[in-house]
Amino acid sequence: MLVLASQSASRRAMLEAAGVPFRAEPARIDERALEQALAGAPPEAVALALAEAKAKAVSAPADTLVLGSDSLVSVAGRRFDKPADRAEAAAHLRFFSGKVMHLHSAAALARAGALVWSAGEVARLHVRELSEAFIADYLAAEWPAVGACVGVFRIEARGVQLFDRIDGDHFTVLGMPLLPVLGALRQYGAMAE
């Protein structure tokens, strides 16, 4: 059985919908410290390093694969984490308004604490011009749920209203490059060919 090193509801839902048997056990890593150690690295490298660290951090039987995943958002060359509070969420949305959001999603598999596979993808989300009234109404409806979301949105909910266009894989936008993950699970014997 696969171990998902995450407490993300979206990642759980993706695996469940795909019929992948797993159990979830969140990785206990200091994500901010790892991000600081990688200061200056491109967002895709940071997302991949976080996914790899999560996969290696969870202990599992030697024949069990551990899946780590992470997503990062960058807009206009600036990297964003999950908002600390509703005021910061509003500030993020103001900054995103009218710009292209790059959503970097990465995944990694480890066995017995050793990395065996990793991959990352990027989606480009074109944020429409957001009015103050829209931001206020949006956060009234979506907070606190979007507080746990990098980019301050859930694409499967009202977050879809933030965008004019999305270029990239739907699963990447949801927070994990699922198709490459499924291929790797088949490759490493965690799923039938």
Secondary structure in CASP SS format (residue, H / E / C, confidence):
PFRMAT SS
TARGET T0000
AUTHOR 0000-0000-0000
METHOD secondary structure of the structure
MODEL  1
M C 1.00
L E 1.00
V E 1.00
L E 1.00
A C 1.00
S C 1.00
Q C 1.00
S C 1.00
A H 1.00
S H 1.00
R H 1.00
R H 1.00
A H 1.00
M H 1.00
L H 1.00
E H 1.00
A H 1.00
A C 1.00
G C 1.00
V C 1.00
P C 1.00
F E 1.00
R E 1.00
A E 1.00
E C 1.00
P C 1.00
A C 1.00
R C 1.00
I C 1.00
D C 1.00
E H 1.00
R H 1.00
A H 1.00
L H 1.00
E H 1.00
Q H 1.00
A H 1.00
L C 1.00
A C 1.00
G C 1.00
A C 1.00
P C 1.00
P H 1.00
E H 1.00
A H 1.00
V H 1.00
A H 1.00
L H 1.00
A H 1.00
L H 1.00
A H 1.00
E H 1.00
A H 1.00
K H 1.00
A H 1.00
K H 1.00
A H 1.00
V C 1.00
S C 1.00
A C 1.00
P C 1.00
A C 1.00
D C 1.00
T C 1.00
L E 1.00
V E 1.00
L E 1.00
G E 1.00
S E 1.00
D E 1.00
S E 1.00
L E 1.00
V E 1.00
S E 1.00
V E 1.00
A C 1.00
G C 1.00
R E 1.00
R E 1.00
F E 1.00
D C 1.00
K C 1.00
P C 1.00
A C 1.00
D C 1.00
R H 1.00
A H 1.00
E H 1.00
A H 1.00
A H 1.00
A H 1.00
H H 1.00
L H 1.00
R H 1.00
F H 1.00
F H 1.00
S C 1.00
G C 1.00
K C 1.00
V E 1.00
M E 1.00
H E 1.00
L E 1.00
H E 1.00
S E 1.00
A E 1.00
A E 1.00
A E 1.00
L E 1.00
A E 1.00
R E 1.00
A C 1.00
G C 1.00
A E 1.00
L E 1.00
V E 1.00
W E 1.00
S E 1.00
A E 1.00
G E 1.00
E E 1.00
V E 1.00
A E 1.00
R E 1.00
L E 1.00
H E 1.00
V E 1.00
R C 1.00
E C 1.00
L C 1.00
S C 1.00
E H 1.00
A H 1.00
F H 1.00
I H 1.00
A H 1.00
D H 1.00
Y H 1.00
L H 1.00
A H 1.00
A H 1.00
E H 1.00
W C 1.00
P C 1.00
A H 1.00
V H 1.00
G H 1.00
A H 1.00
C C 1.00
V C 1.00
G C 1.00
V C 1.00
F C 1.00
R C 1.00
I C 1.00
E C 1.00
A C 1.00
R H 1.00
G H 1.00
V H 1.00
Q H 1.00
L H 1.00
F E 1.00
D E 1.00
R E 1.00
I E 1.00
D E 1.00
G C 1.00
D C 1.00
H H 1.00
F H 1.00
T H 1.00
V H 1.00
L H 1.00
G C 1.00
M C 1.00
P C 1.00
L H 1.00
L H 1.00
P H 1.00
V H 1.00
L H 1.00
G H 1.00
A H 1.00
L H 1.00
R H 1.00
Q H 1.00
Y C 1.00
G C 1.00
A C 1.00
M C 1.00
A C 1.00
E C 1.00
END
